C-alpha cells in the first residue's frame, strides 16, 4: 500500500549484498555499490552516490545509506540502478561520484528496481539478483531496504524522533568505528572504538579468574563539534532562554496533527496544479479559444475553491495565531488596545515606549483576509473571462446597421491574454502567499507534540540521541558480557533481579577546550542510561543471529532484550525467566590526566569534574545501601584484599572532595568498588585508544599484584610488557594502522608516571 498524499516520498535506502563473486576466485571482493537514478525525461542514468568499501567480504553490509537528490526526488515511478564493483584499489578516500575515473575496479553485476516495487514489498525490502555485463550470469544478490526515518504521513512526530536512535543502533550491528572516523556524520550514532577485553589468570592450584572491561571512546557528538559546549551547557542555556521568553508548548491532539498533515498534503498537490491550470487558461486566451478558456476556467475554479475550503479550517487560523504568540515581542490586536488604555492611566517613559515591538503586531483577522483574497482574485478572473466571451459573442452576432457605428466606437477587444495576465498573476501570488503561511502554521502544529515532550528542542534532542545511542551500545555490550560471565553465580543472579547492576564509567577527559564539551556530552549520555532496562528472553535457536540483543521502546523508556540459548535460559531464577525487567545504575567518574588538564587546573575551571564525581559518588553510595538491604553481602565476590566496601566508599568520598591535582585515586577506588559490587566496568577517553590503554593496562597489573601475588619488583616490567606487546597496541594498529600511541614527550611529562608508556611505543600520529 503506497502512502497517500504527495507524489514525492522521503526514502532512505540501505544496501547489502550476498554471495558476491570476486573478479579473482582466490580472493573475496572489496565491495562497493554505485547508486544511479534513471532520469524519467531523458531516460539516461544519473550517477548519484557510492557506498563505502567493505573489504574482503562476500556478504557486505554497507553503512552508507542513500537518499534521493533534490533534482530527482523519489516517487513510486522512480527507477534506481545499483551497480556492484570489486575495488582493487582499496583507498576509501577515492570513493566519489566519479569513482570509475579514479579507482581500479571490476564490475560484478547490477540490478534495477522502482521505488514503487520497494514500497509494495513485504517489510519494504527487496532481494534482487545481480546480473553480469552479459546479462546472463548471476554474480550474487543485492538486498535493498527502506529505513523508516519516521515519515510524517505514517506516524506522529514523537514516533519519528524516538525511533531514530534504536534504528541507528540496529543498522550499525556489529560494525567497528575506528577513532579516525569519530567525526564522520554517517557514523555518528555508532560508538567509537568499542571493544570488550578479558584478562584470564590461570593458576595450577586455583580456579581460573576472569577480569572484564569495556573500552569505548567518549560518547559525544563529535561531528557537531563543541564550540558552544556540550549537552550539559547547551541544555542549561536552552532552559534559561525558554524561561526568559516565557515559551510554552501547545498540546495538539492526534486528530489535529492528522489534520495538519492533510492540509500540507492538499496544498502540496493543489498549489502546483493551480499554477498549471493558470498557464492553460493563459494559453487558451492566447489562442483566442472560447472552449479552451471555458474548460480551463472550470478546472481552475474547482481546484481554487477546494484550496480555499482547505484553508478556511479553524486549525490553520489558530495555529498561525499560536505561532505568532510563540515569538518574542508578539503584540496582539487586543493587547495593543489594552496597552493604549493603560497609557492614558499611567504614562510610559520614553525608554519603555521604545522597547515596545510594534513591528511584531499581529491582527487575528489577517488570515481570513488572506484566503478571502484568493477567492476574490478567482472571482475577478471569472468576471474577466465572462466579459471576454460576451464580447466575443457580441462580435459574432449580426449587428443592425444603425447600431454599427456605436459598436465600432465602443468595442476594442484587444488581446485576451494581455487582459487576463494581471489578474491570474495576482491569483498565483495570493495562492503562494497563503501557502507559505499555512505551511509554517501546519509545520508548527506537527512540531508541537515533539516540542512538548522534548523540551530541549529538535537540534539538542538530535545531539542527545547521538550521545545516548553510543552510550547504549556500550552498555548493552557490557551487560551481555557480564551476564554470561556470571551465569553460574547464584549470588550474582539474585543481585541482578533483586537490585540490579552498577555500570561504572571511568573517563580520562580533560576539562579544557573541546574535551570539556565532550565530558558535558558524556555526562548527559551516561545519565540517560537510567532509562534503560534489560529483559532476558529465550532465543528461538542457538544461531548467532537469534542471540543478538534487541532494542525496543521509546525515548523515555528503552528495553534491551537479551536472548539466551534454551539450555542456558532454563537455569535462570524464575523471576528472570518470567520477564522481570532488570535495572542498571550508571555512574561516571572523571579525572583528566593530560597536559590540557594541567592548564585547566592552573588557569581554567575544573568544577564540572568536581560536580560529576561528587554527584556520582552519592549515586554509588545509595546503590550500595540498597544492595546491603536486599542481598546478603556474602553473595558478593571474594577478593584477596580485605578492605571492606564501606571503607572503600569512605575513601572515595574523601577523594572526591579533596583539592588534589590529577587525583587518579578516585578512578582506582571507584573501579575497585565496582568489581567488588559485581558491576560492569567501562573505561573511556576521547578515542579509547591511548589514555584508555594506559589505564586498562595499569588496572590489570594492579589486579595481578593485589589478587594474584605479582611481585612489586616485577610490576613495572609487567606493565611495560602489556603496553608494548599486549592487545592494546593491537587496538592502536586496528584504529590508525600504526603501532604507536599518540603521545609525545612533552605531553607525557604532564601525565602521572604510572600512565606513561615505555620508550619506543609512542610518537605523535594522527588519531
Secondary structure, DSSP 8 states (H G I E B T S, - for coil): ----S-SS---EEEEEEES---SSTTS---EEEEEEEE-TTT--EEEEEE---BTT-SS-B----EE--GGG---TT-EEEEEEEEESS--GGG-STTHHHHS-EEEEEEEEEEHHHHHHSGGGEEEEEEE-TTS-SEEEEEEEEE-----TTTS-HHHHHHHHHHHHHHHHTT----GGGTT-GGGTTS-SS-EEEEEEEEETTEEEEEEEEEE------TTT-STT--HHHHHHHHHHHHHHTT-------HHHHHHHHHHHHHHHHHHHHHHHHHHHHHHHHHTT-HHHHHHHHHHHHHHHHHHHHHHT-HHHHHHHHHHHHTSTT-EEHHHHHHHHHHHHHS---HHHHHT--GGGEE-TTHHHHHHHHHHHHHHHHHHHHHHHHHHHHHHHS---HHHHHHHHHH-----HHHHHHHHHHHHHHHHHHHHHHHHHHHHHHHHHHHHHH-TT-HHHHHHHHHHHHHHHHHHHHHHHHHHHHTTT-HHHHHHHHHT-EEEEEEE---SSTHHHHHHHHHHHHHHHGGGEEEEEEE-SSSSGGGGS-EEEEETTEEEEEEEE-HHHHTTS-HHHHTT--EEEEEEEEE---SHHHHHHHHHS--HHHHHHHHHHHHHHHHHHHHHHHHS-GGGS---SS---HHHHHHHHHHHHHS--TT-THHHHHHHHHHHHTT-EEEEE-SSSSSHHHHHHHHHHHHHHHHHS---GGGHHHHHHHHHHHSHHHHHHHHHHSSSSBS--HHHHHTS-GGG---TTSB-----
